[in-house]
Amino acid sequence: MWTRDRVRLDADVYRPVMNGEFPVLLMRQPYGRAIASTVVYAHPSWYAAQGYIVVIQDVRGRGTSEGEFKLFAHEIEDGYDSVQWAANLTGSTGAVGMYGFSYQGMTQLYAAAAKPPALRTLCPAMLAHDLYCDWAYENGAFCLQSNMGWALQLAAETARLKGDETAFYTLTTAAKNLTFGETVPARSRVLSELDSTSFYHDWLAQPDPGDYWETLSPKTYLKDVDLPMLHIGGWFDTFLRGTLSLYKEMASRSQYRQQLIVGAWAHLPWSRQVGAINFGVEANNPCDRLQLHWFDHFLKGNDPGLLNEPPIQLFEMGTNQWRSLDSWNFAEPTAFYLSSTGLAGMNDQDGQLIQNPKSKIQNSFDTLVHDPWRPVPAQGGHAAFPSGSFERSALDCRTDVLTYTSEPLMEALHLAGEVILTVYCFADAPSFDLGAVLSTVHPNGAVYNFTQGYMQVQPAQKTEPLTLALQPTCICIQRGYAIRLSLSAACFPAYPVNAGTGKPADKTRLIDQKIITLTVMSGDSDGASQTENHLSCIWLPIT
């Protein structure tokens, strides 16, 4: 097809073997259309066999499509043109739906922003609603590993398309073996030399929200867009914040059906094995059949029972079963308070999580010394690769990790929704990072993470608690198991090591990194009432 500015975009078209007119399913992606996102979806030929014309298109400047690829820059206009072109294919009914995850999810939102008349529904998966806080940064911390790895992957594909074998080899090697030993660790010498126009340089140079991010973010353009959407996310996906933000926004104002499914998945693949945990056959990816169910209703007018089903399906880890809900509204969270004798970093059994602060909390504080020479390494979760749940007792035994553990549960505890940490924490440096990991402690002592969060902060005063939102979750913690909160000042290389200078990552030199001492308060350290001040706690969404 040809865009409005006469750029040719190439696509593969899959058709049903039977005669007739059929709705069109469109995916627009930058990785070479032959892959067709089969890392998570059934091959397009499967959808075609169900009675759809399926179009898998290379976006501008990728695959064999003409033009220059510039991240997200042309996706609104090109998306509109592609939807309308697909609607007019021979054998089309004129109705178009879109599907895809990650970049392919973003192209759906950009296309919808232009309101092409033929576009009837979307199935957006694992994407950013706000590009700044859902993708590039998390609570002010640059998402180093995911951003750099992706930038190198895209740059390698550009080199391949140009036939530059040397650059392709160098970039591919760098993408698969990320290194952070440059003078400025967050910068990539390979990217600077071989792809000076990469989005990565701009993202790194824009550490604060503002006009740059507003111009790129889908949420800027979707305020008056209304379509039925099937939203797909994963508990260990780095873009879950964006998936839930888009779902909640649309569910609050749309006149159409908004449906949400969140599995126990990382960004890819969507399988029952996530990290070190096999969540059982129920965790297998049901999204192809769900999408077919969805498209049959909104593109063919079939399957009227869809609207009678609960709009939310959440996979509950622990029971390894799906839960159906009517809304994303949960019970008021319950506080578990941090308590310690001051040795939560020296003994992983010293710190406690307790529910009754009046009688049990020590008047104490814990000290954590962050050494940039040996930062706490990233392991699993949503921001590191590989993602998922892993046994982390060795990390919790480090002296630069503070641990707070509950008593073994007397009965199973079901959590679903937002997890919030409120902590009195301050440092001896102009800036510091704070990471929080929530885990289950098994009766045999094994420790497996199930949600975490991270933030970059300026110095907090003793009277000013920090609030850190962890990744939303849904889990049943079994009787006899305990809950553990682990706090650290690094999670490298998921995020850059904070040098403690207050400078942004793109101006932080390796030589500037300094030792930082953090103090975490629980109770009141000056001998005042135990419950008067400094009660740090983790808020759990118990259902």
C-alpha positions as CSV (number, residue, x, y, z in Angstrom):
1,M,0.0,0.0,0.0
2,W,0.9,3.7,-0.3
3,T,0.7,6.2,2.5
4,R,-0.6,9.7,2.0
5,D,3.0,11.0,1.5
6,R,3.6,8.2,-1.1
7,V,5.7,5.8,1.0
8,R,5.2,2.2,0.2
9,L,4.4,-0.1,3.2
10,D,4.6,-3.8,2.6
11,A,2.4,-6.5,4.2
12,D,1.6,-10.2,4.1
13,V,-2.1,-11.0,3.7
14,Y,-3.5,-14.3,4.9
15,R,-6.9,-15.3,3.6
16,P,-9.5,-18.0,4.5
17,V,-9.7,-20.9,2.1
18,M,-13.5,-20.5,1.8
19,N,-15.3,-18.0,-0.4
20,G,-17.0,-14.9,1.0
21,E,-16.4,-11.6,2.7
22,F,-14.5,-11.5,6.0
23,P,-13.4,-8.9,8.6
24,V,-9.8,-7.9,8.6
25,L,-7.3,-8.3,11.5
26,L,-4.3,-5.9,11.3
27,M,-1.0,-6.0,13.0
28,R,1.7,-3.4,12.4
29,Q,5.2,-4.2,13.7
30,P,8.9,-3.2,13.3
31,Y,10.7,-6.6,13.5
32,G,10.1,-8.0,10.0
33,R,6.6,-9.2,9.3
34,A,7.5,-12.9,8.9
35,I,7.8,-13.2,12.7
36,A,4.2,-12.0,13.1
37,S,4.6,-11.9,16.9
38,T,4.5,-15.7,17.0
39,V,6.5,-15.6,20.2
40,V,3.2,-15.0,21.9
41,Y,0.4,-15.4,19.3
42,A,-0.8,-18.2,17.0
43,H,0.4,-17.9,13.4
44,P,-1.7,-15.6,11.3
45,S,-2.8,-18.6,9.2
46,W,-4.7,-19.9,12.3
47,Y,-6.7,-16.7,12.5
48,A,-7.3,-16.9,8.7
49,A,-8.7,-20.4,9.1
50,Q,-11.2,-19.0,11.6
51,G,-12.7,-16.7,9.0
52,Y,-10.6,-13.6,9.0
53,I,-8.4,-11.8,6.5
54,V,-5.1,-11.2,8.4
55,V,-2.7,-8.4,7.5
56,I,0.8,-8.4,9.0
57,Q,2.5,-5.1,8.0
58,D,6.1,-3.8,8.2
59,V,5.9,-0.2,9.6
60,R,7.7,2.6,7.8
61,G,11.4,1.9,7.4
62,R,11.3,-1.7,8.6
63,G,11.3,-5.0,6.9
64,T,10.8,-4.2,3.2
65,S,8.7,-1.1,3.7
66,E,10.1,2.1,2.4
67,G,10.8,5.3,4.3
68,E,12.8,6.1,7.4
69,F,12.1,4.4,10.7
70,K,11.7,6.9,13.5
71,L,10.3,5.5,16.8
72,F,6.5,6.1,16.9
73,A,6.9,9.3,14.8
74,H,4.7,8.2,11.8
75,E,2.4,5.7,13.5
76,I,-0.7,7.9,13.8
77,E,-0.9,8.9,10.1
78,D,0.4,5.6,8.8
79,G,-1.9,3.7,11.1
80,Y,-5.0,5.5,9.8
81,D,-3.9,4.9,6.2
82,S,-3.2,1.2,6.9
83,V,-6.6,0.6,8.5
84,Q,-8.5,2.2,5.7
85,W,-6.4,0.3,3.1
86,A,-7.0,-3.0,4.9
87,A,-10.8,-2.3,5.0
88,N,-10.8,-2.0,1.2
89,L,-9.0,-5.2,0.4
90,T,-10.8,-7.6,-1.9
91,G,-13.1,-9.8,0.1
92,S,-13.2,-7.5,3.2
93,T,-16.4,-6.7,4.9
94,G,-14.9,-3.2,5.7
95,A,-14.6,-3.9,9.4
96,V,-11.1,-3.9,10.9
97,G,-9.7,-5.0,14.3
98,M,-6.1,-4.8,15.5
99,Y,-4.0,-6.9,17.7
100,G,-0.5,-7.2,18.9
101,F,1.8,-6.6,22.0
102,S,4.6,-4.2,22.9
103,Y,5.4,-2.0,19.9
104,Q,2.5,-3.7,18.0
105,G,0.3,-2.7,20.9
106,M,1.4,0.9,20.6
107,T,0.6,1.0,16.9
108,Q,-3.0,0.1,17.7
109,L,-3.3,3.1,20.0
110,Y,-1.7,5.5,17.6
111,A,-4.0,4.3,14.8
112,A,-7.0,4.6,17.0
113,A,-6.0,8.2,17.9
114,A,-6.6,9.2,14.2
115,K,-10.1,7.6,14.3
116,P,-10.1,5.7,11.1
117,P,-13.8,4.9,10.3
118,A,-13.2,1.2,9.6
119,L,-11.5,0.5,12.9
120,R,-14.0,-1.3,15.2
121,T,-12.0,-2.8,18.0
122,L,-8.5,-3.3,19.6
123,C,-6.7,-6.0,21.5
124,P,-3.8,-4.0,23.0
125,A,-1.3,-6.0,25.0
126,M,1.7,-5.1,27.2
127,L,2.2,-1.4,26.2
128,A,2.7,2.1,27.5
129,H,-0.2,4.5,28.1
130,D,2.2,7.1,29.3
131,L,5.6,6.5,27.6
132,Y,7.6,8.2,30.3
133,C,6.3,6.4,33.4
134,D,5.1,3.1,31.8
135,W,8.1,2.4,29.6
136,A,11.2,4.5,29.8
137,Y,11.3,5.3,33.5
138,E,9.9,3.8,36.7
139,N,9.3,6.3,39.5
140,G,12.1,8.5,38.2
141,A,14.6,5.6,37.6
142,F,15.7,5.0,34.0
143,C,14.9,1.4,32.9
144,L,18.4,0.7,31.8
145,Q,18.5,-2.9,30.9
146,S,15.3,-3.0,28.9
147,N,15.8,0.3,27.2
148,M,19.4,-0.4,26.1
149,G,18.7,-4.0,25.1
150,W,15.8,-2.9,22.9
151,A,17.7,0.0,21.4
152,L,20.5,-2.3,20.4
153,Q,18.1,-4.8,18.9
154,L,16.4,-2.1,16.7
155,A,19.8,-0.7,15.7
156,A,21.0,-4.2,14.7
157,E,17.9,-4.6,12.6
158,T,18.6,-1.3,10.9
159,A,22.2,-2.4,10.1
160,R,20.9,-5.7,8.7
161,L,18.5,-3.9,6.4
162,K,21.4,-1.7,5.2
163,G,23.6,-4.8,4.6
164,D,26.2,-3.5,7.1
165,E,27.5,-6.8,8.3
166,T,30.2,-5.3,10.6
167,A,27.7,-3.0,12.4
168,F,25.1,-5.8,12.5
169,Y,27.6,-8.2,14.2
170,T,28.8,-5.6,16.7
171,L,25.2,-4.5,17.6
172,T,23.9,-8.0,17.9
173,T,26.8,-9.0,20.1
174,A,26.2,-5.9,22.3
175,A,22.5,-6.6,22.6
176,K,23.1,-10.1,23.8
177,N,25.9,-9.2,26.2
178,L,25.1,-5.8,27.7
179,T,28.0,-4.0,29.1
180,F,28.0,-0.9,31.4
181,G,31.6,-0.1,31.9
182,E,31.7,3.2,29.9
183,T,32.8,6.5,31.5
184,V,29.1,7.2,31.8
185,P,27.7,3.8,32.5
186,A,24.2,4.5,31.2
187,R,25.5,5.6,27.8
188,S,26.3,3.0,25.2
189,R,29.5,3.5,23.1
190,V,28.3,1.0,20.5
191,L,25.0,2.9,20.1
192,S,26.7,6.3,20.0
193,E,29.1,5.1,17.3
194,L,26.7,3.0,15.2
195,D,23.3,4.6,15.7
196,S,23.7,8.2,16.7
197,T,20.0,8.9,16.0
198,S,18.6,6.1,18.3
199,F,15.7,7.0,20.5
200,Y,17.8,5.8,23.4
201,H,19.9,9.0,23.4
202,D,16.8,11.2,23.6
203,W,15.2,9.0,26.3
204,L,18.3,9.1,28.5
205,A,18.5,12.9,28.1
206,Q,14.9,13.5,29.2
207,P,14.9,12.3,32.8
208,D,11.8,14.2,33.8
209,P,8.2,14.2,32.5
210,G,7.3,17.1,30.2
211,D,6.5,18.1,26.6
212,Y,8.9,15.6,25.0
213,W,7.0,12.7,26.6
214,E,3.6,14.2,26.1
215,T,4.2,14.4,22.4
216,L,5.0,10.7,22.2
217,S,2.5,9.2,24.7
218,P,-0.6,7.6,23.4
219,K,-2.6,9.0,26.4
220,T,-2.2,12.4,24.9
221,Y,-4.2,11.4,21.8
222,L,-6.7,9.0,23.2
223,K,-8.8,11.4,25.4
224,D,-11.8,11.4,23.0
225,V,-11.3,7.9,21.4
226,D,-13.8,5.3,22.3
227,L,-13.6,1.7,21.1
228,P,-14.1,-1.8,22.7
229,M,-10.8,-3.1,23.8
230,L,-9.5,-6.4,25.1
231,H,-6.5,-5.5,27.4
232,I,-3.8,-8.1,28.0
233,G,-1.1,-8.0,30.6
234,G,1.3,-10.1,32.7
235,W,2.2,-9.9,36.4
236,F,5.9,-10.0,35.5
237,D,5.6,-7.8,32.4
238,T,7.6,-4.5,32.5
239,F,4.7,-2.7,30.9
240,L,1.9,-3.8,33.3
241,R,1.6,-0.3,34.6
242,G,0.7,0.9,31.1
243,T,-1.8,-2.0,30.5
244,L,-3.6,-1.2,33.7
245,S,-3.5,2.5,33.3
246,L,-5.1,2.2,29.8
247,Y,-7.7,-0.3,31.1
248,K,-8.7,1.8,34.1
249,E,-9.0,4.9,31.9
250,M,-11.1,3.3,29.3
251,A,-13.3,1.4,31.8
252,S,-14.0,4.7,33.6
253,R,-15.4,6.4,30.5
254,S,-16.1,4.1,27.6
255,Q,-19.6,3.3,26.4
256,Y,-18.1,0.0,25.1
257,R,-17.0,-3.2,26.6
258,Q,-13.5,-3.1,28.2
259,Q,-12.1,-6.5,29.2
260,L,-8.9,-7.2,31.0
261,I,-6.9,-10.4,31.4
262,V,-3.6,-10.6,33.4
263,G,-1.7,-13.8,33.4
264,A,1.4,-15.0,35.3
265,W,3.5,-14.0,32.4
266,A,6.6,-12.0,31.6
267,H,6.8,-9.8,28.5
268,L,7.5,-13.0,26.5
269,P,6.7,-15.8,26.1
270,W,3.3,-16.1,27.6
271,S,3.8,-19.6,29.0
272,R,3.2,-21.4,32.3
273,Q,6.9,-21.4,33.1
274,V,7.9,-17.9,34.4
275,G,11.4,-17.7,35.9
276,A,11.9,-20.7,38.2
277,I,8.2,-21.3,38.7
278,N,5.9,-23.5,36.7
279,F,2.4,-22.2,37.4
280,G,0.6,-25.3,35.9
281,V,-1.5,-25.9,32.8
282,E,-4.1,-23.3,33.8
283,A,-1.4,-20.6,33.2
284,N,-1.0,-21.6,29.5
285,N,-1.7,-18.7,27.1
286,P,-5.5,-18.5,26.4
287,C,-5.2,-15.3,24.5
288,D,-5.7,-16.6,20.9
289,R,-9.0,-18.1,21.7
290,L,-10.0,-15.1,23.8
291,Q,-9.2,-12.8,20.9
292,L,-11.1,-15.0,18.5
293,H,-14.1,-14.8,20.9
294,W,-13.7,-11.0,21.0
295,F,-13.4,-10.5,17.3
296,D,-16.3,-12.8,16.6
297,H,-18.5,-10.6,18.7
298,F,-17.3,-7.1,17.6
299,L,-16.4,-7.8,14.0
300,K,-18.9,-10.5,13.0
301,G,-21.8,-9.8,15.4
302,N,-21.6,-13.4,16.7
303,D,-21.1,-14.7,20.2
304,P,-23.6,-12.5,22.2
305,G,-22.7,-14.3,25.4
306,L,-19.4,-12.3,25.7
307,L,-21.2,-9.4,27.3
308,N,-22.6,-11.6,30.1
309,E,-19.1,-12.7,31.2
310,P,-17.2,-10.9,34.0
311,P,-14.9,-8.3,32.4
312,I,-11.8,-9.1,34.4
313,Q,-9.8,-12.4,34.5
314,L,-6.8,-12.5,36.8
315,F,-4.5,-15.4,37.2
316,E,-4.0,-16.1,40.9
317,M,-0.5,-17.4,41.6
318,G,-0.4,-19.9,44.4
319,T,-3.7,-21.5,43.7
320,N,-2.7,-21.3,40.0
321,Q,-6.3,-20.7,39.0
322,W,-8.1,-17.8,37.2
323,R,-10.3,-15.4,39.1
324,S,-13.2,-13.6,37.5
325,L,-14.1,-10.1,38.7
326,D,-16.6,-7.4,37.8
327,S,-14.3,-4.4,38.5
328,W,-10.8,-3.3,39.4
329,N,-12.0,-2.3,42.9
330,F,-10.6,-4.1,45.9
331,A,-10.9,-4.0,49.6
332,E,-9.1,-1.4,51.7
333,P,-5.4,-2.5,52.0
334,T,-4.0,-3.8,55.3
335,A,-0.9,-2.5,56.8
336,F,2.0,-4.7,57.8
337,Y,4.5,-2.7,59.9
338,L,8.3,-2.9,59.8
339,S,9.9,-3.9,63.1
340,S,13.5,-4.6,63.9
341,T,16.2,-4.5,66.6
342,G,18.4,-2.7,64.1
343,L,20.0,-5.8,62.5
344,A,17.6,-6.3,59.6
345,G,20.7,-6.2,57.3
346,M,22.8,-8.5,59.3
347,N,20.4,-11.3,59.9
348,D,17.5,-12.1,57.5
349,Q,15.5,-13.2,60.6
350,D,15.8,-10.0,62.6
351,G,13.4,-7.7,60.7
352,Q,9.7,-8.5,61.1
353,L,6.4,-7.6,59.4
354,I,3.7,-7.2,62.1
355,Q,0.1,-6.1,62.0
356,N,-0.2,-4.7,65.6
357,P,2.2,-1.8,65.9
358,K,1.2,-0.7,69.4
359,S,2.7,-3.6,71.4
360,K,5.5,-5.1,69.3
361,I,7.4,-2.5,67.3
362,Q,10.9,-1.8,68.5
363,N,12.1,1.8,68.8
364,S,14.7,1.3,66.2
365,F,16.2,2.0,62.8
366,D,18.1,-0.1,60.3
367,T,21.2,1.1,58.4
368,L,22.0,0.0,54.9
369,V,25.3,0.8,53.2
370,H,25.3,0.8,49.4
371,D,28.6,0.2,47.8
372,P,28.7,1.0,44.0
373,W,31.6,-1.5,43.6
374,R,29.1,-4.4,44.4
375,P,25.6,-3.1,43.8
376,V,22.7,-5.4,44.6
377,P,22.0,-7.3,41.4
378,A,18.7,-7.5,39.6
379,Q,17.0,-10.9,39.7
380,G,13.7,-11.6,38.0
381,G,10.7,-9.5,38.7
382,H,9.4,-7.3,35.9
383,A,12.3,-5.0,35.1
384,A,15.2,-7.5,34.7
385,F,15.9,-10.2,32.1
386,P,15.1,-13.0,32.5
387,S,11.9,-11.9,34.3
388,G,9.7,-13.8,36.7
389,S,10.0,-15.5,40.1
390,F,13.3,-16.8,41.3
391,E,14.8,-18.2,44.6
392,R,16.4,-15.2,46.2
393,S,17.5,-16.2,49.7
394,A,21.2,-15.6,48.7
395,L,20.3,-12.0,47.9
396,D,18.4,-11.6,51.2
397,C,21.5,-12.7,53.1
398,R,23.5,-9.7,51.8
399,T,24.3,-7.0,54.3
400,D,23.1,-4.3,51.9
401,V,19.6,-5.8,51.8
402,L,17.2,-5.2,54.7
403,T,14.6,-8.0,55.2
404,Y,11.4,-7.9,57.2
405,T,9.5,-11.2,57.5
406,S,6.1,-12.0,58.9
407,E,5.3,-15.0,61.1
408,P,4.1,-18.1,59.2
409,L,0.5,-17.6,58.1
410,M,-2.1,-19.3,60.2
411,E,-4.4,-19.4,57.1
412,A,-4.0,-18.8,53.4
413,L,-3.8,-15.1,52.4
414,H,-5.2,-13.8,49.1
415,L,-3.8,-10.6,47.6
416,A,-5.2,-8.8,44.6
417,G,-4.4,-5.3,43.4
418,E,-2.0,-2.5,44.3
419,V,0.9,-3.0,46.8
420,I,2.2,0.2,48.4
421,L,5.2,0.8,50.6
422,T,5.2,3.7,53.0
423,V,8.7,4.1,54.5
424,Y,10.6,6.6,56.5
425,C,14.0,6.5,54.8
426,F,16.8,9.0,54.4
427,A,20.4,9.1,53.1
428,D,23.6,10.9,53.4
429,A,23.7,11.8,49.7
430,P,21.9,14.3,47.4
431,S,20.1,11.4,45.7
432,F,19.5,7.7,46.3
433,D,17.5,4.8,45.0
434,L,15.2,2.5,46.8
435,G,14.1,-0.9,45.7
436,A,11.4,-3.1,47.4
437,V,10.8,-6.8,46.7
438,L,7.9,-8.8,48.2
439,S,8.4,-12.5,48.4
440,T,7.0,-15.7,49.9
441,V,9.1,-17.6,52.4
442,H,8.4,-21.3,52.1
443,P,8.5,-23.6,55.2
444,N,11.8,-25.0,54.0
445,G,13.4,-21.5,53.9
446,A,13.2,-20.9,50.1
447,V,12.3,-17.4,49.1
448,Y,10.5,-16.5,45.9
449,N,9.7,-13.0,44.7
450,F,6.3,-12.2,43.4
451,T,6.2,-8.4,43.1
452,Q,8.6,-5.4,43.4
453,G,9.0,-1.7,42.8
454,Y,11.8,0.8,42.4
455,M,12.3,4.6,42.7
456,Q,14.9,7.3,42.5
457,V,14.5,9.8,45.3
458,Q,15.9,13.1,46.6
459,P,16.8,13.2,50.3
460,A,13.9,12.6,52.5
461,Q,13.6,14.0,56.0
462,K,12.8,11.8,59.0
463,T,9.3,13.4,59.1
464,E,8.6,12.7,55.4
465,P,7.7,9.1,54.4
466,L,8.4,7.9,50.9
467,T,5.6,6.2,49.0
468,L,6.6,3.4,46.5
469,A,4.1,1.6,44.4
470,L,5.1,-2.0,43.7
471,Q,3.9,-3.9,40.6
472,P,0.2,-4.9,41.1
473,T,-0.2,-8.6,41.8
474,C,-2.7,-11.5,42.4
475,I,-1.4,-14.3,44.6
476,C,-2.5,-16.7,47.3
477,I,0.1,-17.2,50.0
478,Q,-0.5,-20.6,51.5
479,R,-0.9,-21.5,55.2
480,G,2.5,-22.0,56.8
481,Y,4.3,-19.7,54.4
482,A,5.5,-16.2,55.4
483,I,5.7,-12.8,53.6
484,R,9.0,-11.0,53.3
485,L,9.8,-7.4,52.3
486,S,13.4,-6.8,51.1
487,L,14.8,-3.3,50.7
488,S,17.9,-2.3,48.8
489,A,19.5,0.8,47.2
490,A,20.3,-0.9,43.9
491,C,18.8,-3.3,41.3
492,F,21.5,-3.3,38.7
493,P,21.5,-3.5,35.7
494,A,17.7,-3.2,35.6
495,Y,18.3,0.4,36.6
496,P,21.5,2.4,36.7
497,V,23.5,2.6,39.9
498,N,22.7,5.9,41.6
499,A,25.9,7.7,42.1
500,G,24.5,9.8,44.9
501,T,25.4,13.1,43.2
502,G,21.9,14.1,42.3
503,K,22.8,14.2,38.6
504,P,20.7,12.4,35.9
505,A,21.9,9.1,34.6
506,D,23.2,10.5,31.3
507,K,25.5,12.8,33.3
508,T,26.6,10.4,36.0
509,R,30.2,9.2,35.5
510,L,31.5,5.9,36.8
511,I,34.2,7.7,38.8
512,D,31.5,9.8,40.6
513,Q,29.8,6.9,42.2
514,K,30.0,7.0,45.9
515,I,29.1,4.9,48.9
516,I,25.7,5.8,50.3
517,T,24.3,5.1,53.7
518,L,20.5,4.8,54.0
519,T,18.6,4.7,57.3
520,V,15.2,3.1,57.4
521,M,13.0,3.9,60.4
522,S,10.6,1.7,62.2
523,G,8.9,3.2,65.3
524,D,10.5,6.3,66.9
525,S,14.2,6.3,67.4
526,D,14.4,9.1,70.0
527,G,12.5,7.2,72.7
528,A,9.1,8.8,72.1
529,S,5.9,6.9,71.8
530,Q,6.3,3.8,69.8
531,T,3.4,4.7,67.5
532,E,3.9,8.4,67.4
533,N,6.2,8.7,64.4
534,H,8.1,6.8,61.8
535,L,5.9,3.8,61.3
536,S,7.0,2.3,58.1
537,C,4.7,-0.2,56.6
538,I,3.7,-2.2,53.5
539,W,0.0,-2.0,52.5
540,L,-1.3,-5.3,51.2
541,P,-4.5,-5.7,49.2
542,I,-6.0,-8.6,51.1
543,T,-9.2,-9.9,49.5
